[in-house]
């Protein structure tokens, strides 16, 4: 039987991170965190990631869709999208940019990286 505390100890991450992932506060944990959890659970990291139905496509105007679509499809859908769709996608792209900047700073060992973020 796995508890959040036991899983955190086995994976070498904080119980707060385990709790955040489980209850959805951390919706996109760092891959290193997923890898640590997978090792502790003795599964492949991919098994811990959300799966789409076979053949299903991400919802239009989602971050996943924008990364998976080709340029022509992207431009066509952006032209037809609602203001709410644009706003949502814009926000998600901004969030992803910040996450990548933090991740890049961590990889470089940048001392100016955001010390307040906690995801693994």
Rosetta silent file (secondary structure, phi, psi, omega in degrees, C-alpha in Angstrom):
SEQUENCE: XXXXXXXXXXXXXXXXXXXXXXXXXXXXXXXXXXXXXXXXXXXXXXXXXXXXXXXXXXXXXXXXXXXXXXXXXXXXXXXXXXXXXXXXXXXXXXXXXXXXXXXXXXXXXXXXXXXXXXXX
SCORE:     score description
SCORE:     0.000 S_00000001
   1 L     0.000  125.715  179.158    0.000    0.000    0.000 S_00000001
   2 L   -94.305  132.378  169.325    1.425    3.349   -1.064 S_00000001
   3 L  -109.397  163.736  177.812    0.908    6.456    1.014 S_00000001
   4 H   -60.074  -40.799 -178.440    1.931    9.913   -0.144 S_00000001
   5 H   -66.596  -45.376  179.729    4.646   10.027    2.506 S_00000001
   6 H   -62.741  -44.771  179.435    6.047    6.599    1.616 S_00000001
   7 H   -61.764  -42.888  178.973    6.025    7.400   -2.106 S_00000001
   8 H   -60.268  -44.599  179.231    7.747   10.738   -1.454 S_00000001
   9 H   -63.464  -46.123 -179.261   10.444    9.023    0.620 S_00000001
  10 H   -63.723  -36.447 -177.305   10.981    6.254   -1.952 S_00000001
  11 H   -86.668  -15.775 -177.947   11.141    8.763   -4.830 S_00000001
  12 L    74.980   33.103  176.699   13.267   11.323   -2.980 S_00000001
  13 L  -126.719  172.220 -176.460   10.773   14.149   -3.448 S_00000001
  14 L   -80.246  148.138  174.502    8.667   16.120   -0.989 S_00000001
  15 H   -59.247  -30.531  177.949    5.292   14.874    0.266 S_00000001
  16 H   -62.916  -39.084  177.999    3.912   18.283   -0.766 S_00000001
  17 H   -66.068  -45.313  178.315    4.895   17.559   -4.371 S_00000001
  18 H   -58.904  -46.945  179.491    3.257   14.124   -4.288 S_00000001
  19 H   -61.377  -43.507 -179.334    0.100   15.650   -2.807 S_00000001
  20 H   -62.658  -39.121  177.867    0.110   18.479   -5.370 S_00000001
  21 H   -68.261  -44.387 -176.899    0.376   16.072   -8.285 S_00000001
  22 H   -63.951  -39.967 -176.598   -2.322   13.804   -6.882 S_00000001
  23 H   -94.961    2.317  173.813   -4.859   16.564   -6.259 S_00000001
  24 L    92.226   -1.850  176.709   -4.113   18.516   -9.451 S_00000001
  25 L   -65.117  -32.511  174.898   -2.372   21.600   -7.983 S_00000001
  26 L  -109.341   99.334 -174.722    0.692   20.499   -9.954 S_00000001
  27 L   -87.836  -22.094 -179.998   -0.753   19.621  -13.343 S_00000001
  28 L  -135.109   79.507 -179.570    2.540   19.357  -15.254 S_00000001
  29 L   -66.291  155.260  176.120    5.336   18.111  -12.992 S_00000001
  30 L   -59.173  150.576 -179.269    8.914   18.262  -14.221 S_00000001
  31 H   -61.761  -35.535  178.508   10.059   15.183  -16.093 S_00000001
  32 H   -60.209  -36.746  177.114   12.697   14.548  -13.413 S_00000001
  33 H   -67.610  -44.649  178.368    9.934   14.309  -10.819 S_00000001
  34 H   -61.204  -41.292  179.627    7.944   11.921  -13.018 S_00000001
  35 H   -62.814  -43.764  178.697   11.091    9.842  -13.546 S_00000001
  36 H   -62.035  -42.319  177.938   11.743    9.628   -9.790 S_00000001
  37 H   -63.614  -41.319 -179.792    8.141    8.567   -9.169 S_00000001
  38 H   -63.439  -42.075  178.713    8.366    5.958  -11.937 S_00000001
  39 H   -62.481  -45.428 -179.892   11.544    4.471  -10.479 S_00000001
  40 H   -61.785  -38.621 -178.074    9.956    4.276   -7.019 S_00000001
  41 H   -86.985   -5.264 -178.965    6.823    2.645   -8.446 S_00000001
  42 L    58.628   48.229  175.278    8.841    0.386  -10.785 S_00000001
  43 L  -133.656  167.800  174.549    6.991    1.550  -13.903 S_00000001
  44 L   -76.593  144.150  179.904    7.974    3.422  -17.065 S_00000001
  45 H   -53.892  -36.292 -178.885    7.581    7.237  -16.794 S_00000001
  46 H   -59.980  -28.362 -179.471    5.143    7.193  -19.733 S_00000001
  47 H   -68.817  -18.838 -179.273    2.743    5.100  -17.652 S_00000001
  48 H   -92.944   -9.271 -178.804    2.345    8.018  -15.237 S_00000001
  49 L   -87.656  147.769  178.032    1.500   10.564  -17.927 S_00000001
  50 L   -62.006  141.586  179.961   -2.100   11.211  -18.968 S_00000001
  51 L  -111.757  147.268  173.323   -3.029    9.324  -22.103 S_00000001
  52 L   -94.651  153.798  175.467   -5.309   10.321  -24.897 S_00000001
  53 L   -58.256  146.173  179.746   -7.690    7.844  -26.430 S_00000001
  54 L   -55.786  126.765  178.899   -6.124    6.045  -29.384 S_00000001
  55 L    82.590   -6.037 -179.315   -6.531    8.257  -32.447 S_00000001
  56 L   -75.762  153.135  178.381   -7.893   11.180  -30.419 S_00000001
  57 L  -115.079  149.975  177.817   -6.593   14.666  -31.051 S_00000001
  58 L   -61.284  154.508  178.417   -6.015   17.388  -28.465 S_00000001
  59 L   -61.644  139.816  178.638   -8.755   20.007  -28.129 S_00000001
  60 L   -60.806  149.053 -178.724   -8.358   22.896  -30.556 S_00000001
  61 L    67.030   15.751  173.414   -6.797   26.037  -29.103 S_00000001
  62 L   -94.424  161.521  177.834   -5.084   23.957  -26.408 S_00000001
  63 H   -61.240  -41.877 -179.920   -1.354   24.104  -25.852 S_00000001
  64 H   -61.421  -42.748  178.941   -1.058   20.437  -26.840 S_00000001
  65 H   -63.866  -43.817 -177.489   -2.947   21.065  -30.085 S_00000001
  66 H   -62.641  -32.337  179.265   -0.820   24.126  -30.944 S_00000001
  67 H   -80.854  -26.069 -175.492    2.368   22.064  -30.576 S_00000001
  68 H   -91.604  -19.255 -174.980    0.994   19.055  -32.500 S_00000001
  69 L   -84.706  154.587  175.376   -0.600   20.839  -35.479 S_00000001
  70 L   -80.853  169.713 -174.764    1.199   21.779  -38.669 S_00000001
  71 H   -58.571  -43.327 -177.502    1.533   25.444  -39.662 S_00000001
  72 H   -63.962  -47.211  178.804   -1.369   25.404  -42.132 S_00000001
  73 H   -62.255  -43.424 -179.577   -3.799   23.786  -39.691 S_00000001
  74 H   -58.734  -49.866 -178.952   -2.651   26.114  -36.902 S_00000001
  75 H   -62.058  -41.611 -179.907   -3.190   29.246  -39.003 S_00000001
  76 H   -61.886  -45.453 -177.948   -6.606   28.048  -40.220 S_00000001
  77 H   -72.383  -35.187  177.649   -7.823   27.312  -36.694 S_00000001
  78 H   -63.743  -39.457  177.700   -6.385   30.498  -35.206 S_00000001
  79 H   -59.779  -37.398 -174.786   -8.316   32.500  -37.812 S_00000001
  80 H   -92.027   -8.759 -173.780  -11.565   30.783  -36.772 S_00000001
  81 L   -71.439  153.734  177.448  -10.977   30.699  -32.990 S_00000001
  82 L   -78.459  166.642  175.998  -12.987   32.747  -30.522 S_00000001
  83 H   -59.415  -41.214 -179.991  -11.495   35.491  -28.359 S_00000001
  84 H   -62.184  -40.077  178.233  -11.806   33.141  -25.355 S_00000001
  85 H   -63.266  -43.753  177.804   -9.868   30.467  -27.239 S_00000001
  86 H   -63.127  -44.328 -178.250   -7.096   32.933  -28.093 S_00000001
  87 H   -62.193  -44.641  179.685   -6.961   34.220  -24.535 S_00000001
  88 H   -63.075  -46.316  179.401   -6.741   30.717  -23.070 S_00000001
  89 H   -63.385  -41.873  179.060   -4.034   29.635  -25.515 S_00000001
  90 H   -59.132  -44.143  179.232   -2.096   32.863  -24.918 S_00000001
  91 H   -63.334  -46.145 -179.440   -2.168   32.265  -21.153 S_00000001
  92 H   -63.470  -39.340  178.196   -1.048   28.625  -21.506 S_00000001
  93 H   -65.592  -38.832  176.686    1.798   29.610  -23.852 S_00000001
  94 H   -63.842  -42.876  177.660    2.930   32.250  -21.353 S_00000001
  95 H   -61.833  -42.362 -179.768    2.841   29.712  -18.526 S_00000001
  96 H   -66.066  -39.039  177.477    4.832   27.255  -20.637 S_00000001
  97 H   -60.354  -45.435  178.838    7.397   29.940  -21.486 S_00000001
  98 H   -62.487  -42.032  179.196    7.928   30.675  -17.777 S_00000001
  99 H   -61.668  -43.721 -179.551    8.228   26.957  -16.973 S_00000001
 100 H   -68.412  -37.500  177.405   10.818   26.478  -19.712 S_00000001
 101 H   -62.679  -42.841  177.392   12.796   29.550  -18.636 S_00000001
 102 H   -63.514  -45.460 -179.435   12.927   28.196  -15.064 S_00000001
 103 H   -61.873  -43.711  179.068   13.864   24.744  -16.298 S_00000001
 104 H   -63.481  -40.743  177.586   16.589   26.150  -18.551 S_00000001
 105 H   -62.722  -40.268  177.959   17.950   28.219  -15.653 S_00000001
 106 H   -64.591  -41.206 -178.743   18.033   25.099  -13.450 S_00000001
 107 H   -66.255  -35.337  179.593   19.857   23.110  -16.139 S_00000001
 108 H   -81.926  -11.672 -176.032   22.442   25.861  -16.533 S_00000001
 109 L    74.203   26.288 -178.500   22.813   26.240  -12.779 S_00000001
 110 L   -63.112  116.573 -177.865   21.778   29.866  -13.103 S_00000001
 111 L   -67.270  -14.939 -179.109   21.913   31.367   -9.584 S_00000001
 112 L   -90.970    6.766 -178.237   19.216   33.882  -10.563 S_00000001
 113 L   -66.972  161.311 -177.401   16.570   31.236  -11.250 S_00000001
 114 L   -66.214  112.133 -178.102   13.270   31.372   -9.440 S_00000001
 115 L   -83.431  -11.342 -176.118   13.877   29.828   -6.018 S_00000001
 116 L   -86.950  -15.979 -178.099   10.211   29.888   -5.037 S_00000001
 117 L   -73.131  143.515 -177.587    9.001   27.359   -7.585 S_00000001
 118 L  -137.094  102.767  178.293    8.475   23.870   -6.209 S_00000001
 119 L  -141.832   27.188  175.449    7.822   21.005   -8.509 S_00000001
 120 L   140.924    0.000    0.000   10.227   18.291   -7.575 S_00000001
